């Protein structure tokens, strides 16, 4: 195994062609950044660990960007050296603990938030500690700092179990609220719990989103079923290297934009 001081041999981005598949984008999935003293679901990394992980990326010639920026660069054939960074759920500690670290390493990210829970907490994680979520003003501040704001649905439901009316509300209404909040379109969607099927994927596409992130979308592929790699507190340099390399080997290519 290469040591942490060795550089990663990066793949050549082959996605500028309209129908030509390119290598699957490497998109990291984070949640909360802060205190880990009570973290039963392993959704939290400390600011110090995030700092070391971003240092590792930059030391390998990689830079973390929002998913929209990553996909746009790939479409131009300029995706080499970029990886996606995402933060799910919209925890309040993003502003205090994650954003300063991202700024130090000149990275951006996509923040997937829940418009139906602004100023609330992660009540879907029961049992477990309550973590406050971003307020409307805090989301605007993250946007002004250069972060992409995407939808995680309205209230963090498993959309594969939702009826048609609830599905439409969770997907379409959240996009409308975010567009009003940020004075621009919300292009990205993230499936709560990572669960997605064809019905949910088609609903996201029909609502006008440009892409959607999952965790492991199974047989689904393409811009509305982008897989991601979970990054946690235990991901040291060696583990990050393996996750980066193995991700490409396990995933099918993604078609270019049509």
Rosetta blueprint (number, residue, H / E / L):
1 X L
2 X L
3 X L
4 X L
5 X L
6 X L
7 X L
8 X L
9 X L
10 X L
11 X L
12 X L
13 X L
14 X L
15 X L
16 X L
17 X L
18 X L
19 X L
20 X L
21 X L
22 X E
23 X L
24 X L
25 X L
26 X L
27 X E
28 X E
29 X E
30 X E
31 X L
32 X E
33 X E
34 X L
35 X L
36 X L
37 X L
38 X L
39 X L
40 X L
41 X L
42 X L
43 X L
44 X E
45 X E
46 X L
47 X H
48 X H
49 X H
50 X H
51 X H
52 X H
53 X H
54 X H
55 X H
56 X H
57 X H
58 X H
59 X H
60 X L
61 X L
62 X L
63 X E
64 X E
65 X E
66 X L
67 X H
68 X H
69 X H
70 X H
71 X H
72 X H
73 X H
74 X H
75 X H
76 X L
77 X L
78 X L
79 X L
80 X L
81 X L
82 X E
83 X E
84 X E
85 X E
86 X E
87 X E
88 X E
89 X L
90 X L
91 X E
92 X L
93 X H
94 X H
95 X H
96 X H
97 X H
98 X H
99 X H
100 X H
101 X H
102 X H
103 X H
104 X H
105 X L
106 X L
107 X L
108 X L
109 X L
110 X E
111 X E
112 X E
113 X E
114 X L
115 X H
116 X H
117 X H
118 X L
119 X L
120 X L
121 X E
122 X L
123 X L
124 X L
125 X L
126 X L
127 X L
128 X L
129 X L
130 X L
131 X L
132 X E
133 X E
134 X L
135 X L
136 X H
137 X H
138 X H
139 X H
140 X H
141 X H
142 X H
143 X H
144 X H
145 X L
146 X L
147 X L
148 X E
149 X E
150 X E
151 X E
152 X L
153 X L
154 X L
155 X L
156 X L
157 X L
158 X L
159 X H
160 X H
161 X H
162 X L
163 X L
164 X H
165 X H
166 X H
167 X H
168 X H
169 X H
170 X H
171 X H
172 X H
173 X H
174 X H
175 X H
176 X H
177 X H
178 X H
179 X H
180 X H
181 X H
182 X H
183 X L
184 X L
185 X L
186 X L
187 X L
188 X E
189 X E
190 X E
191 X L
192 X H
193 X H
194 X H
195 X L
196 X L
197 X L
198 X H
199 X H
200 X H
201 X H
202 X H
203 X H
204 X H
205 X H
206 X H
207 X L
208 X L
209 X L
210 X L
211 X E
212 X E
213 X E
214 X L
215 X L
216 X L
217 X L
218 X L
219 X L
220 X L
221 X L
222 X L
223 X L
224 X L
225 X L
226 X E
227 X L
228 X L
229 X E
230 X E
231 X L
232 X L
233 X L
234 X L
235 X L
236 X L
237 X H
238 X H
239 X H
240 X H
241 X H
242 X H
243 X H
244 X H
245 X H
246 X H
247 X H
248 X H
249 X H
250 X H
251 X L
252 X L
253 X L
254 X E
255 X L
256 X L
257 X L
258 X L
